[in-house]
């Protein structure tokens, strides 16, 4: 089922403009969702915003966004204050720069959206922009107001269309050097390296969506199906006999031995052993 467009506006490159829509690439519509209920009555529990000092619920019209300048000192920002800093990107994706397709590190990628022509009139302009970027092997860089926040975005030709990625800002991505410096840069044992490469070779296969299936979802649905609706449920008493405790590992296998065992067993057998 095709999702309803999340955003409507225009895609612009110089003097070429076409109407487009954005729809999220990902969905959590099929995920098991839980409600919080009162165990005693079986009624749903709803959350409320309450005043930190009085403890009383705050009406919607009295709720405001604010910036903390100091402890217990806030500056309230009204809607007009936030609107004043919004740019034209609220309704137009104006591509003003391009970059080689493989030059943007994946850590900057945030959320993907399908970019689709909004009408038949704009299909030709959309296709021209898409195919030109594809043949030049580049991505477009622009800005867009989405979710009441201006974001840097990347437009990537994908199949017959375009995927728009919202990008994380530079100050949101940590410097990897601060972490890699803790890893010793030493020459690895050539024999162990060859063994790891052999393991990788044996386990390399074509990508399939089954590789990222969620087994927890299926098990949750089975549990839910097996249960009858009930307003009350007895709490499970913790076991005090120690029988349910997970066994603690007592043997330590060195890296070379682990690699040898990995090579001796088939990938399927190794996966079964982990279950």
C-alpha atoms as an extended CHARMM CRD file, in Angstrom:
* protein
*
       275  EXT
         1         1  UNK       CA              0.0000000000        0.0000000000        0.0000000000  PROA      1               0.0000000000
         2         2  UNK       CA              1.4310000000        3.3480000000       -1.1050000000  PROA      2               0.0000000000
         3         3  UNK       CA              1.8120000000        5.7800000000        1.8000000000  PROA      3               0.0000000000
         4         4  UNK       CA              0.2560000000        9.2260000000        1.6420000000  PROA      4               0.0000000000
         5         5  UNK       CA              2.7350000000       12.0140000000        0.7780000000  PROA      5               0.0000000000
         6         6  UNK       CA              4.4550000000       13.4790000000        3.8180000000  PROA      6               0.0000000000
         7         7  UNK       CA              5.4040000000       16.7530000000        2.0740000000  PROA      7               0.0000000000
         8         8  UNK       CA              4.3960000000       18.6330000000       -1.0910000000  PROA      8               0.0000000000
         9         9  UNK       CA              6.4270000000       21.3170000000       -2.8030000000  PROA      9               0.0000000000
        10        10  UNK       CA              8.7940000000       21.9450000000       -5.6860000000  PROA      10              0.0000000000
        11        11  UNK       CA             12.1040000000       20.5910000000       -6.9390000000  PROA      11              0.0000000000
        12        12  UNK       CA             14.1770000000       23.3070000000       -8.5750000000  PROA      12              0.0000000000
        13        13  UNK       CA             17.4300000000       23.3100000000      -10.5280000000  PROA      13              0.0000000000
        14        14  UNK       CA             18.2940000000       26.7180000000      -11.9640000000  PROA      14              0.0000000000
        15        15  UNK       CA             15.2490000000       27.5420000000      -14.1270000000  PROA      15              0.0000000000
        16        16  UNK       CA             13.8760000000       24.0020000000      -14.1950000000  PROA      16              0.0000000000
        17        17  UNK       CA             11.0930000000       23.4580000000      -11.6860000000  PROA      17              0.0000000000
        18        18  UNK       CA              8.6000000000       20.6600000000      -11.0850000000  PROA      18              0.0000000000
        19        19  UNK       CA              6.0550000000       19.8350000000       -8.4000000000  PROA      19              0.0000000000
        20        20  UNK       CA              7.0400000000       16.8550000000       -6.2310000000  PROA      20              0.0000000000
        21        21  UNK       CA              5.9670000000       14.9560000000       -3.1290000000  PROA      21              0.0000000000
        22        22  UNK       CA              8.0140000000       13.2630000000       -0.4180000000  PROA      22              0.0000000000
        23        23  UNK       CA              7.0420000000        9.9700000000        1.2110000000  PROA      23              0.0000000000
        24        24  UNK       CA              9.0750000000        8.1630000000        3.8990000000  PROA      24              0.0000000000
        25        25  UNK       CA             11.0320000000        5.1860000000        2.5910000000  PROA      25              0.0000000000
        26        26  UNK       CA             10.7470000000        3.3020000000        5.8850000000  PROA      26              0.0000000000
        27        27  UNK       CA              7.7020000000        2.3870000000        7.9220000000  PROA      27              0.0000000000
        28        28  UNK       CA              6.9800000000        0.9450000000       11.3400000000  PROA      28              0.0000000000
        29        29  UNK       CA              3.3150000000        0.3720000000       10.5530000000  PROA      29              0.0000000000
        30        30  UNK       CA              3.6650000000       -3.3930000000       10.9310000000  PROA      30              0.0000000000
        31        31  UNK       CA              5.4680000000       -3.2410000000       14.2640000000  PROA      31              0.0000000000
        32        32  UNK       CA              3.7960000000       -4.4800000000       17.4150000000  PROA      32              0.0000000000
        33        33  UNK       CA              2.8020000000       -1.4410000000       19.4450000000  PROA      33              0.0000000000
        34        34  UNK       CA              1.9790000000       -1.4160000000       23.1220000000  PROA      34              0.0000000000
        35        35  UNK       CA             -0.3790000000        0.7040000000       25.2150000000  PROA      35              0.0000000000
        36        36  UNK       CA              0.1340000000        1.4490000000       28.8810000000  PROA      36              0.0000000000
        37        37  UNK       CA             -2.8510000000        0.4200000000       30.9770000000  PROA      37              0.0000000000
        38        38  UNK       CA             -3.8950000000        0.4520000000       34.6070000000  PROA      38              0.0000000000
        39        39  UNK       CA             -3.3400000000       -3.1450000000       35.7040000000  PROA      39              0.0000000000
        40        40  UNK       CA             -6.1280000000       -2.8620000000       38.3240000000  PROA      40              0.0000000000
        41        41  UNK       CA             -8.8870000000       -1.4390000000       36.0810000000  PROA      41              0.0000000000
        42        42  UNK       CA             -7.6910000000       -2.4380000000       32.6080000000  PROA      42              0.0000000000
        43        43  UNK       CA             -8.1600000000        1.1700000000       31.4300000000  PROA      43              0.0000000000
        44        44  UNK       CA             -5.6240000000        2.9790000000       29.2500000000  PROA      44              0.0000000000
        45        45  UNK       CA             -3.2680000000        5.5080000000       30.8370000000  PROA      45              0.0000000000
        46        46  UNK       CA             -2.6820000000        8.8350000000       29.1100000000  PROA      46              0.0000000000
        47        47  UNK       CA              0.3050000000       11.1200000000       29.6100000000  PROA      47              0.0000000000
        48        48  UNK       CA             -0.0480000000       14.7910000000       30.5090000000  PROA      48              0.0000000000
        49        49  UNK       CA              2.2540000000       17.7950000000       30.6880000000  PROA      49              0.0000000000
        50        50  UNK       CA              2.3200000000       18.9970000000       34.2850000000  PROA      50              0.0000000000
        51        51  UNK       CA              3.9120000000       21.9990000000       35.9450000000  PROA      51              0.0000000000
        52        52  UNK       CA              7.1460000000       20.9300000000       37.6480000000  PROA      52              0.0000000000
        53        53  UNK       CA              6.3470000000       22.9470000000       40.7920000000  PROA      53              0.0000000000
        54        54  UNK       CA              2.5750000000       22.9080000000       41.1580000000  PROA      54              0.0000000000
        55        55  UNK       CA              2.1050000000       19.4030000000       39.7740000000  PROA      55              0.0000000000
        56        56  UNK       CA             -1.0190000000       20.5860000000       37.9350000000  PROA      56              0.0000000000
        57        57  UNK       CA             -1.7930000000       19.7240000000       34.2960000000  PROA      57              0.0000000000
        58        58  UNK       CA             -0.9660000000       22.5020000000       31.7960000000  PROA      58              0.0000000000
        59        59  UNK       CA             -3.5220000000       23.3530000000       29.0890000000  PROA      59              0.0000000000
        60        60  UNK       CA             -2.4240000000       23.1130000000       25.4440000000  PROA      60              0.0000000000
        61        61  UNK       CA             -2.6560000000       26.8830000000       24.8900000000  PROA      61              0.0000000000
        62        62  UNK       CA             -0.3220000000       27.5090000000       27.8450000000  PROA      62              0.0000000000
        63        63  UNK       CA              2.4160000000       25.2000000000       26.6050000000  PROA      63              0.0000000000
        64        64  UNK       CA              5.3390000000       27.0370000000       24.9700000000  PROA      64              0.0000000000
        65        65  UNK       CA              8.7880000000       26.2220000000       23.6400000000  PROA      65              0.0000000000
        66        66  UNK       CA             11.6650000000       27.8120000000       25.5010000000  PROA      66              0.0000000000
        67        67  UNK       CA             15.4580000000       27.9320000000       25.6560000000  PROA      67              0.0000000000
        68        68  UNK       CA             17.2160000000       27.5120000000       28.9890000000  PROA      68              0.0000000000
        69        69  UNK       CA             19.6620000000       30.4140000000       29.5600000000  PROA      69              0.0000000000
        70        70  UNK       CA             20.4340000000       29.4510000000       33.1330000000  PROA      70              0.0000000000
        71        71  UNK       CA             19.0070000000       27.3350000000       35.9240000000  PROA      71              0.0000000000
        72        72  UNK       CA             15.2690000000       28.0750000000       36.1990000000  PROA      72              0.0000000000
        73        73  UNK       CA             15.6640000000       30.8840000000       33.6380000000  PROA      73              0.0000000000
        74        74  UNK       CA             14.0510000000       30.4160000000       30.2200000000  PROA      74              0.0000000000
        75        75  UNK       CA             13.5020000000       32.4740000000       27.0820000000  PROA      75              0.0000000000
        76        76  UNK       CA             10.1490000000       31.6880000000       25.4480000000  PROA      76              0.0000000000
        77        77  UNK       CA             10.1130000000       31.4540000000       21.6510000000  PROA      77              0.0000000000
        78        78  UNK       CA              6.7890000000       32.2020000000       19.9800000000  PROA      78              0.0000000000
        79        79  UNK       CA              5.6610000000       30.7110000000       16.6680000000  PROA      79              0.0000000000
        80        80  UNK       CA              6.4490000000       33.9780000000       14.8700000000  PROA      80              0.0000000000
        81        81  UNK       CA             10.0110000000       33.8660000000       16.2230000000  PROA      81              0.0000000000
        82        82  UNK       CA             10.5220000000       30.4060000000       14.7690000000  PROA      82              0.0000000000
        83        83  UNK       CA              8.8170000000       31.3360000000       11.4930000000  PROA      83              0.0000000000
        84        84  UNK       CA             11.1220000000       34.3390000000       11.0690000000  PROA      84              0.0000000000
        85        85  UNK       CA             14.1950000000       32.1220000000       10.6900000000  PROA      85              0.0000000000
        86        86  UNK       CA             12.6060000000       29.7300000000        8.1820000000  PROA      86              0.0000000000
        87        87  UNK       CA             13.8860000000       30.0700000000        4.6340000000  PROA      87              0.0000000000
        88        88  UNK       CA             12.2190000000       29.4890000000        1.2740000000  PROA      88              0.0000000000
        89        89  UNK       CA             13.1600000000       25.8530000000        1.6540000000  PROA      89              0.0000000000
        90        90  UNK       CA              9.8320000000       25.4160000000        3.4040000000  PROA      90              0.0000000000
        91        91  UNK       CA              8.2770000000       24.6410000000        0.0290000000  PROA      91              0.0000000000
        92        92  UNK       CA             11.1480000000       24.4600000000       -2.4730000000  PROA      92              0.0000000000
        93        93  UNK       CA             14.0700000000       22.0450000000       -2.7580000000  PROA      93              0.0000000000
        94        94  UNK       CA             16.4960000000       24.2910000000       -4.6310000000  PROA      94              0.0000000000
        95        95  UNK       CA             19.5600000000       22.2910000000       -5.7210000000  PROA      95              0.0000000000
        96        96  UNK       CA             22.4350000000       24.7540000000       -5.7090000000  PROA      96              0.0000000000
        97        97  UNK       CA             25.3880000000       22.3690000000       -5.3190000000  PROA      97              0.0000000000
        98        98  UNK       CA             26.4580000000       18.8890000000       -6.4040000000  PROA      98              0.0000000000
        99        99  UNK       CA             29.0050000000       16.4360000000       -5.0090000000  PROA      99              0.0000000000
       100       100  UNK       CA             30.4650000000       13.1180000000       -6.2450000000  PROA      100             0.0000000000
       101       101  UNK       CA             28.0320000000       10.3410000000       -5.3170000000  PROA      101             0.0000000000
       102       102  UNK       CA             30.5930000000        8.4400000000       -3.2370000000  PROA      102             0.0000000000
       103       103  UNK       CA             32.0590000000       11.4340000000       -1.4050000000  PROA      103             0.0000000000
       104       104  UNK       CA             29.5440000000       11.7740000000        1.4430000000  PROA      104             0.0000000000
       105       105  UNK       CA             30.2100000000        9.4930000000        4.4010000000  PROA      105             0.0000000000
       106       106  UNK       CA             27.2570000000        7.3230000000        5.4010000000  PROA      106             0.0000000000
       107       107  UNK       CA             27.3840000000        8.5690000000        9.0120000000  PROA      107             0.0000000000
       108       108  UNK       CA             25.8210000000       11.8260000000        7.7870000000  PROA      108             0.0000000000
       109       109  UNK       CA             22.7650000000       10.0150000000        6.3640000000  PROA      109             0.0000000000
       110       110  UNK       CA             19.6580000000       10.3630000000        8.5260000000  PROA      110             0.0000000000
       111       111  UNK       CA             16.1790000000        9.6170000000        7.1010000000  PROA      111             0.0000000000
       112       112  UNK       CA             15.3120000000        8.6670000000        3.4920000000  PROA      112             0.0000000000
       113       113  UNK       CA             12.2790000000        9.8310000000        1.4790000000  PROA      113             0.0000000000
       114       114  UNK       CA             10.9860000000        8.9350000000       -1.9810000000  PROA      114             0.0000000000
       115       115  UNK       CA             10.8290000000       11.9900000000       -4.2620000000  PROA      115             0.0000000000
       116       116  UNK       CA              7.9800000000       11.5890000000       -6.7640000000  PROA      116             0.0000000000
       117       117  UNK       CA              6.5540000000       13.9370000000       -9.4410000000  PROA      117             0.0000000000
       118       118  UNK       CA              3.3000000000       15.3940000000       -8.1210000000  PROA      118             0.0000000000
       119       119  UNK       CA              1.6390000000       15.5660000000      -11.5500000000  PROA      119             0.0000000000
       120       120  UNK       CA              2.0800000000       14.5690000000      -15.1860000000  PROA      120             0.0000000000
       121       121  UNK       CA              3.2120000000       18.0820000000      -16.1550000000  PROA      121             0.0000000000
       122       122  UNK       CA              6.3560000000       17.8430000000      -14.0380000000  PROA      122             0.0000000000
       123       123  UNK       CA              7.4160000000       14.3110000000      -15.0290000000  PROA      123             0.0000000000
       124       124  UNK       CA              9.6920000000       15.3870000000      -17.8840000000  PROA      124             0.0000000000
       125       125  UNK       CA             11.5470000000       17.9940000000      -15.8270000000  PROA      125             0.0000000000
       126       126  UNK       CA             11.8970000000       15.4720000000      -12.9960000000  PROA      126             0.0000000000
       127       127  UNK       CA             13.2890000000       12.8050000000      -15.3360000000  PROA      127             0.0000000000
       128       128  UNK       CA             15.7870000000       15.2130000000      -16.9150000000  PROA      128             0.0000000000
       129       129  UNK       CA             17.1940000000       16.1970000000      -13.4990000000  PROA      129             0.0000000000
       130       130  UNK       CA             17.2660000000       12.5760000000      -12.3240000000  PROA      130             0.0000000000
       131       131  UNK       CA             19.0090000000       11.1810000000      -15.4200000000  PROA      131             0.0000000000
       132       132  UNK       CA             21.5190000000       14.0190000000      -15.6170000000  PROA      132             0.0000000000
       133       133  UNK       CA             22.6280000000       13.4000000000      -11.9990000000  PROA      133             0.0000000000
       134       134  UNK       CA             22.7450000000        9.6520000000      -12.6330000000  PROA      134             0.0000000000
       135       135  UNK       CA             24.9590000000        9.9580000000      -15.7140000000  PROA      135             0.0000000000
       136       136  UNK       CA             27.2780000000       12.4220000000      -13.9720000000  PROA      136             0.0000000000
       137       137  UNK       CA             27.3540000000       10.1380000000      -10.9030000000  PROA      137             0.0000000000
       138       138  UNK       CA             26.6280000000       13.0250000000       -8.5300000000  PROA      138             0.0000000000
       139       139  UNK       CA             24.1700000000       13.8310000000       -5.7660000000  PROA      139             0.0000000000
       140       140  UNK       CA             22.4240000000       17.1360000000       -5.2550000000  PROA      140             0.0000000000
       141       141  UNK       CA             22.8310000000       19.1380000000       -2.0390000000  PROA      141             0.0000000000
       142       142  UNK       CA             20.0690000000       21.4350000000       -0.8340000000  PROA      142             0.0000000000
       143       143  UNK       CA             18.1120000000       22.5170000000        2.2420000000  PROA      143             0.0000000000
       144       144  UNK       CA             14.5550000000       21.7550000000        3.2280000000  PROA      144             0.0000000000
       145       145  UNK       CA             12.2160000000       22.5690000000        6.0880000000  PROA      145             0.0000000000
       146       146  UNK       CA             10.7650000000       19.2670000000        7.2330000000  PROA      146             0.0000000000
       147       147  UNK       CA              9.2040000000       18.4880000000       10.5830000000  PROA      147             0.0000000000
       148       148  UNK       CA              9.3760000000       22.2030000000       11.5230000000  PROA      148             0.0000000000
       149       149  UNK       CA             13.1550000000       22.1130000000       11.2350000000  PROA      149             0.0000000000
       150       150  UNK       CA             15.4320000000       23.1850000000        8.4160000000  PROA      150             0.0000000000
       151       151  UNK       CA             17.6410000000       20.3180000000        7.3090000000  PROA      151             0.0000000000
       152       152  UNK       CA             20.5120000000       19.8610000000        4.9130000000  PROA      152             0.0000000000
       153       153  UNK       CA             19.4120000000       17.2490000000        2.3700000000  PROA      153             0.0000000000
       154       154  UNK       CA             20.9840000000       15.1020000000       -0.3350000000  PROA      154             0.0000000000
       155       155  UNK       CA             19.1540000000       14.0190000000       -3.4980000000  PROA      155             0.0000000000
       156       156  UNK       CA             20.3680000000       10.6710000000       -4.8140000000  PROA      156             0.0000000000
       157       157  UNK       CA             19.2810000000        9.1550000000       -8.1690000000  PROA      157             0.0000000000
       158       158  UNK       CA             17.8510000000        5.7210000000       -7.4010000000  PROA      158             0.0000000000
       159       159  UNK       CA             16.4640000000        3.3330000000      -10.0070000000  PROA      159             0.0000000000
       160       160  UNK       CA             13.9020000000        5.4090000000      -11.9660000000  PROA      160             0.0000000000
       161       161  UNK       CA             13.4770000000        8.0070000000       -9.2640000000  PROA      161             0.0000000000
       162       162  UNK       CA             15.2210000000       10.0450000000       -6.5850000000  PROA      162             0.0000000000
       163       163  UNK       CA             15.7220000000        9.3980000000       -2.8910000000  PROA      163             0.0000000000
       164       164  UNK       CA             16.1170000000       12.4120000000       -0.6160000000  PROA      164             0.0000000000
       165       165  UNK       CA             18.2220000000       11.8770000000        2.4930000000  PROA      165             0.0000000000
       166       166  UNK       CA             18.0700000000       14.3150000000        5.3600000000  PROA      166             0.0000000000
       167       167  UNK       CA             21.6460000000       14.8350000000        6.5370000000  PROA      167             0.0000000000
       168       168  UNK       CA             23.0250000000       15.2540000000       10.0130000000  PROA      168             0.0000000000
       169       169  UNK       CA             24.8250000000       18.5390000000       10.5980000000  PROA      169             0.0000000000
       170       170  UNK       CA             28.5710000000       18.5030000000       11.1360000000  PROA      170             0.0000000000
       171       171  UNK       CA             28.3180000000       19.1650000000       14.8750000000  PROA      171             0.0000000000
       172       172  UNK       CA             26.0560000000       16.1100000000       15.2330000000  PROA      172             0.0000000000
       173       173  UNK       CA             28.7160000000       13.6760000000       13.9870000000  PROA      173             0.0000000000
       174       174  UNK       CA             31.4990000000       12.8560000000       16.4320000000  PROA      174             0.0000000000
       175       175  UNK       CA             35.1360000000       12.8200000000       15.3540000000  PROA      175             0.0000000000
       176       176  UNK       CA             36.1160000000        9.1920000000       14.7760000000  PROA      176             0.0000000000
       177       177  UNK       CA             39.7880000000        9.9020000000       15.5260000000  PROA      177             0.0000000000
       178       178  UNK       CA             38.9300000000       10.3430000000       19.2010000000  PROA      178             0.0000000000
       179       179  UNK       CA             37.8480000000        6.7070000000       19.2730000000  PROA      179             0.0000000000
       180       180  UNK       CA             40.2550000000        5.0660000000       16.8210000000  PROA      180             0.0000000000
       181       181  UNK       CA             43.2440000000        6.3990000000       18.7540000000  PROA      181             0.0000000000
       182       182  UNK       CA             42.4270000000        3.8430000000       21.4390000000  PROA      182             0.0000000000
       183       183  UNK       CA             42.9380000000        1.0200000000       18.9160000000  PROA      183             0.0000000000
       184       184  UNK       CA             46.5580000000       -0.1080000000       18.6530000000  PROA      184             0.0000000000
       185       185  UNK       CA             47.9030000000        0.1220000000       15.1220000000  PROA      185             0.0000000000
       186       186  UNK       CA             49.9660000000       -3.0540000000       14.9090000000  PROA      186             0.0000000000
       187       187  UNK       CA             50.6280000000       -5.5600000000       12.1730000000  PROA      187             0.0000000000
       188       188  UNK       CA             48.2890000000       -8.5330000000       12.3760000000  PROA      188             0.0000000000
       189       189  UNK       CA             49.4120000000      -12.1390000000       12.1620000000  PROA      189             0.0000000000
       190       190  UNK       CA             49.3520000000      -13.1260000000        8.4830000000  PROA      190             0.0000000000
       191       191  UNK       CA             48.1380000000      -16.6650000000        9.2630000000  PROA      191             0.0000000000
       192       192  UNK       CA             45.2040000000      -15.3970000000       11.3440000000  PROA      192             0.0000000000
       193       193  UNK       CA             44.4330000000      -12.8060000000        8.6590000000  PROA      193             0.0000000000
       194       194  UNK       CA             44.2080000000      -15.5360000000        6.0390000000  PROA      194             0.0000000000
       195       195  UNK       CA             41.9370000000      -17.6000000000        8.2760000000  PROA      195             0.0000000000
       196       196  UNK       CA             39.5490000000      -14.6850000000        8.8220000000  PROA      196             0.0000000000
       197       197  UNK       CA             39.4920000000      -13.9950000000        5.0870000000  PROA      197             0.0000000000
       198       198  UNK       CA             38.6100000000      -17.6550000000        4.4750000000  PROA      198             0.0000000000
       199       199  UNK       CA             35.7440000000      -17.4330000000        6.9880000000  PROA      199             0.0000000000
       200       200  UNK       CA             34.4840000000      -14.3010000000        5.2250000000  PROA      200             0.0000000000
       201       201  UNK       CA             34.7350000000      -16.0240000000        1.8290000000  PROA      201             0.0000000000
       202       202  UNK       CA             32.7650000000      -19.0640000000        3.0620000000  PROA      202             0.0000000000
       203       203  UNK       CA             29.9960000000      -16.8900000000        4.4870000000  PROA      203             0.0000000000
       204       204  UNK       CA             29.6750000000      -14.3730000000        1.6640000000  PROA      204             0.0000000000
       205       205  UNK       CA             26.3720000000      -14.6000000000       -0.1930000000  PROA      205             0.0000000000
       206       206  UNK       CA             23.9690000000      -12.3830000000       -2.1110000000  PROA      206             0.0000000000
       207       207  UNK       CA             22.0490000000       -9.7760000000       -0.1680000000  PROA      207             0.0000000000
       208       208  UNK       CA             18.5110000000      -10.7320000000        0.8180000000  PROA      208             0.0000000000
       209       209  UNK       CA             15.8450000000       -8.9890000000        2.9000000000  PROA      209             0.0000000000
       210       210  UNK       CA             15.6870000000      -12.1400000000        5.0260000000  PROA      210             0.0000000000
       211       211  UNK       CA             19.0500000000      -11.1040000000        6.4790000000  PROA      211             0.0000000000
       212       212  UNK       CA             17.3130000000       -8.3080000000        8.3840000000  PROA      212             0.0000000000
       213       213  UNK       CA             14.1000000000      -10.0380000000        9.4150000000  PROA      213             0.0000000000
       214       214  UNK       CA             12.8620000000       -9.2900000000       12.9160000000  PROA      214             0.0000000000
       215       215  UNK       CA             12.3590000000      -12.6060000000       14.7490000000  PROA      215             0.0000000000
       216       216  UNK       CA             11.1460000000      -10.8130000000       17.8750000000  PROA      216             0.0000000000
       217       217  UNK       CA              8.0930000000       -9.5110000000       15.9850000000  PROA      217             0.0000000000
       218       218  UNK       CA              6.9700000000      -13.0170000000       15.0290000000  PROA      218             0.0000000000
       219       219  UNK       CA              7.4450000000      -14.3350000000       18.5580000000  PROA      219             0.0000000000
       220       220  UNK       CA              5.5510000000      -11.3900000000       20.0650000000  PROA      220             0.0000000000
       221       221  UNK       CA              2.6300000000      -11.9670000000       17.7000000000  PROA      221             0.0000000000
       222       222  UNK       CA              2.5340000000      -15.6470000000       18.7000000000  PROA      222             0.0000000000
       223       223  UNK       CA              2.4440000000      -14.7160000000       22.3800000000  PROA      223             0.0000000000
       224       224  UNK       CA             -0.2710000000      -12.0970000000       21.8020000000  PROA      224             0.0000000000
       225       225  UNK       CA             -2.3560000000      -14.5670000000       19.8000000000  PROA      225             0.0000000000
       226       226  UNK       CA             -2.0960000000      -17.1910000000       22.5370000000  PROA      226             0.0000000000
       227       227  UNK       CA             -3.3240000000      -14.8270000000       25.2540000000  PROA      227             0.0000000000
       228       228  UNK       CA             -6.9190000000      -13.9610000000       26.0530000000  PROA      228             0.0000000000
       229       229  UNK       CA             -7.8230000000      -10.3320000000       26.8400000000  PROA      229             0.0000000000
       230       230  UNK       CA             -7.8070000000       -9.8920000000       30.5880000000  PROA      230             0.0000000000
       231       231  UNK       CA             -8.0390000000       -6.9400000000       32.9200000000  PROA      231             0.0000000000
       232       232  UNK       CA             -5.9260000000       -8.5620000000       35.5630000000  PROA      232             0.0000000000
       233       233  UNK       CA             -2.9120000000      -10.7770000000       35.4340000000  PROA      233             0.0000000000
       234       234  UNK       CA             -0.9510000000      -12.2530000000       38.3010000000  PROA      234             0.0000000000
       235       235  UNK       CA              2.6140000000      -11.1070000000       38.5760000000  PROA      235             0.0000000000
       236       236  UNK       CA              5.2520000000      -13.7640000000       38.0420000000  PROA      236             0.0000000000
       237       237  UNK       CA              7.2450000000      -14.4140000000       41.2050000000  PROA      237             0.0000000000
       238       238  UNK       CA             11.0080000000      -14.2970000000       40.8040000000  PROA      238             0.0000000000
       239       239  UNK       CA             12.7120000000      -17.6600000000       41.1620000000  PROA      239             0.0000000000
       240       240  UNK       CA             14.9210000000      -17.9380000000       44.2300000000  PROA      240             0.0000000000
       241       241  UNK       CA             16.3130000000      -21.4090000000       43.5870000000  PROA      241             0.0000000000
       242       242  UNK       CA             18.9100000000      -20.1600000000       41.1370000000  PROA      242             0.0000000000
       243       243  UNK       CA             17.8720000000      -22.6310000000       38.4280000000  PROA      243             0.0000000000
       244       244  UNK       CA             16.8400000000      -19.9450000000       35.9640000000  PROA      244             0.0000000000
       245       245  UNK       CA             20.1170000000      -18.0730000000       36.0870000000  PROA      245             0.0000000000
       246       246  UNK       CA             22.1340000000      -18.0910000000       32.8790000000  PROA      246             0.0000000000
       247       247  UNK       CA             25.2800000000      -20.1990000000       33.1190000000  PROA      247             0.0000000000
       248       248  UNK       CA             28.4460000000      -18.1830000000       33.3470000000  PROA      248             0.0000000000
       249       249  UNK       CA             31.2080000000      -18.7350000000       30.8280000000  PROA      249             0.0000000000
       250       250  UNK       CA             34.2180000000      -20.3680000000       32.4040000000  PROA      250             0.0000000000
       251       251  UNK       CA             36.4080000000      -21.2700000000       29.4600000000  PROA      251             0.0000000000
       252       252  UNK       CA             38.4940000000      -18.7480000000       27.5670000000  PROA      252             0.0000000000
       253       253  UNK       CA             39.3880000000      -19.6660000000       23.9820000000  PROA      253             0.0000000000
       254       254  UNK       CA             42.2380000000      -17.7930000000       22.3520000000  PROA      254             0.0000000000
       255       255  UNK       CA             41.7500000000      -16.0590000000       19.0240000000  PROA      255             0.0000000000
       256       256  UNK       CA             43.6630000000      -18.6070000000       16.9340000000  PROA      256             0.0000000000
       257       257  UNK       CA             41.6730000000      -21.5220000000       18.3730000000  PROA      257             0.0000000000
       258       258  UNK       CA             38.3960000000      -19.6960000000       17.7400000000  PROA      258             0.0000000000
       259       259  UNK       CA             39.3830000000      -19.0780000000       14.1330000000  PROA      259             0.0000000000
       260       260  UNK       CA             40.3460000000      -22.7370000000       13.6560000000  PROA      260             0.0000000000
       261       261  UNK       CA             36.9810000000      -23.8800000000       14.9660000000  PROA      261             0.0000000000
       262       262  UNK       CA             35.1870000000      -21.3590000000       12.7610000000  PROA      262             0.0000000000
       263       263  UNK       CA             36.9350000000      -22.7340000000        9.6860000000  PROA      263             0.0000000000
       264       264  UNK       CA             36.2680000000      -26.3540000000       10.6320000000  PROA      264             0.0000000000
       265       265  UNK       CA             32.5120000000      -25.8370000000       10.9360000000  PROA      265             0.0000000000
       266       266  UNK       CA             30.1620000000      -24.7540000000        8.1490000000  PROA      266             0.0000000000
       267       267  UNK       CA             28.4690000000      -21.3370000000        8.4570000000  PROA      267             0.0000000000
       268       268  UNK       CA             25.0780000000      -23.0350000000        8.9400000000  PROA      268             0.0000000000
       269       269  UNK       CA             26.4170000000      -25.1220000000       11.8020000000  PROA      269             0.0000000000
       270       270  UNK       CA             27.9680000000      -22.0700000000       13.4380000000  PROA      270             0.0000000000
       271       271  UNK       CA             24.6720000000      -20.1790000000       13.2680000000  PROA      271             0.0000000000
       272       272  UNK       CA             22.8050000000      -23.1020000000       14.8390000000  PROA      272             0.0000000000
       273       273  UNK       CA             25.3400000000      -23.3070000000       17.6320000000  PROA      273             0.0000000000
       274       274  UNK       CA             24.7230000000      -19.6440000000       18.5110000000  PROA      274             0.0000000000
       275       275  UNK       CA             20.9870000000      -20.1400000000       18.9250000000  PROA      275             0.0000000000
